């Protein structure tokens, strides 16, 4: 079978069809809803501006730093031998 006329990557579903399964679904959505509505939905959900990209980068950096924080604390506790626990009263 030939390649899809739209994506030009996947094989067509049958010899007499023009599109692969996914592209045929996209084409049906474009025919069912207006192309303007489909484009606005895709722009709103898939396109990111610089502010959104920076926020996502900062969130990922925070995740990495917080995941490494306990190991950094453990290493500092192991290397610091001069620390003594405070003496407290026993509870009766």
Secondary structure, DSSP 8 states (H G I E B T S, - for coil): --B-TTTSSSB-SSTT-SS-HHHHHHHHHHHHS-HHHHHHHHHHHH---HHHHHHHHHHHHHHHHHHHHHHHHHHHHHH--S----------
